Structures are given as structure tokens and as C-alpha cells.
Amino acid sequence: RTHPTKQQQLRRSSTTIITRSSSRDNDNSSDNDISNSNNGNKLYFDIAIAPSPTELIPLGRLTFQITPPAHPAYLPLHTSNLLSLASELRSSVDPKCTYRNCVFQYSPSTIDDGSARYRWGHVCEGHGRNGIRTRDAGTGRERGWEDAFSDPERVKECAHSCFGGVYYGMSYDEIISDREKKKEGESDDEDDVAVLLTVPIHGPGAGTSKFSIVRVEESPREWGERLLENSAVVGYLDCGADGTFVGDDDDDDDDDDDESVEGEDGGPRPTSLDVLRAMARQRVGPPKIVHCGVE
């Protein structure tokens, strides 16, 4: 009997950002600025699966719409940090100031296999470096790039109560409402669901490079917004975006770089949502960010 290859198994599972700064944002410093050329509308991650340290199986691209600076729930420090790392602004100075080569947590609780153990989210810790640097409010001392930051006053202004807990940033209800308005008069797209990009506000990883991709709308009713507690929503998956794996044009990897989750039959291009679902269902290895950037 011929056993399927790992690739076959995988396919089957198939501005300046601180524009709202004010005297109350006492953690801000000039180091947090990102060039206007990176206006923060979207960021993307090219995902591959890493069965071993020396093997990569291209999967596809995840594209996220980021909360714009003019939005009342915009969090300048947290959003700036995320965009700075995704755009690799400081990677030439510090190779850890990027999401490139970061892996997502991988365990039975991160595999969407229909069991109750799946947690409906995927977490990336980053490399332990921030893309922004802040100052201590009391002493004025400049913190290091590896030091955690906070923006408590700004966070309080966009807090949402949820089943006894609290989450921050954009409201889940607002995202759903905006989507419904955009879909009025258009054909219903069953594959347009709310998948949120979050960063921790309280608990482990708060104020660091850590982020999560949370499948709120697809989760069971007993989960829902509870999945967002103690974190801030800074964006959401552009579900219909082209999910074709692109990778880094400067990389001279093997011929598999041209492949992605759409398979070998030359079928339709995958969407970002297709890629995320395949990433959640596969059992080959941990998902890895092999390229990232902002649009």
C-alpha cells in the first residue's frame, strides 16, 4: 500500500502610526514611528508547515485588515508594534525584530479535528523583541526593545464587557455589523466569517510580540467572545483575500515554493480563510511564518 506524502496529507486537511498620541499616552516615544509609506491598512503572513527543522511545506498567505488610526478603538502602541515587526523595519539591526521564522503553537489543542479540545485560536509568541520602544512614565527611562509596554489609559477607552470578562480594541459586534452592511445587495458569501487578530493586554505576553488569530464566529456558542477576554482586537482576517503562497522573492529555496494549499490540480486560488482552515486542520507540523509585510 502506498502511503501519502506529507504534502498530500497537508492538502487533504485542507503615516506615522502613533497619530492618536497625546499627553495621556505616556509610554510613547519617537522610536515608535513607522514611515507613512506603511500606512497600516493590511499586514500579511506567508505560512508554511514545518515537519522538521530543515523541511518546509508552503501553505498560503493570511492577510489581515488592521484597525485604522482614525477609528475610536485604535490602539497606537499595540498596533504600531505589530506593524513594525511585520514590516521588518529594524530587522537589519536586530534579526529578531520581525515575525519571519516565528512558529505558531502546535499541539492537540491547536488542531481542528472536531473534538472539544480545539481552542479555536492560533498563537504566535514572536521572537521576544518589540518593534517599538517606550519610556517609563515615572522615571523617563527608555526601556529596551525586549521590555514589555502598556497603554492603560488608551485601553480603558475601548473596553467591552463580555460574559463577566473584558476585552479591548474593536468590538466584535461592530465587525459583524460592518460586514453585514457591506454585504447588503450582494450575494451571500458563506465563507466570510469573523476571524480576529488579537494581542494580549493582561497576562502572559502582554506588551510583547505575541499575537493570536481567533476564530470567534466559527467557534461553538459557549466560546464566542469569551475567546477574546484579556486581549485587544487590532484587526481581522480579510477572508476573501488571495491566499496564494508568495514567500520571499529573495529566497532561493526549492521548487516547492510555488505550491500552496490549492493543490496540484490547478484549481481556483485559495483565499485567506481557506489557508487558515487548512492550517488549523493539518497534522503535519507547526505552522511557520516564512515571510511577512504590510500593504
Secondary structure, 3 states (H helix, E strand, C coil): CCCCCHHHHHHHCCCCCCCCCCCCCCCCCHHHCCCCCCCCCEEEEEEEEEEECCEEEEEEEEEEEECCCCCCCCCHHHHHHHHHHHHCCCCCCCCCCCCCCCEECCCHHHCCCCCCCCCCEEEECCCCCCCCCCECCCCCCECCCCCCCCCHHHHHCCEEEECCEEEEECCHHHHHHHHHHHHCCCCCCCCCCCCEEEEECCCCCCCCCCEEEECCCCCCCCCHHHHHCCEEEEEEECCCCECCCCCCCCCCCCHHHHCCCCCCCCCCCCEHHHHHHHHHHCCCCCEEEEEEEEC
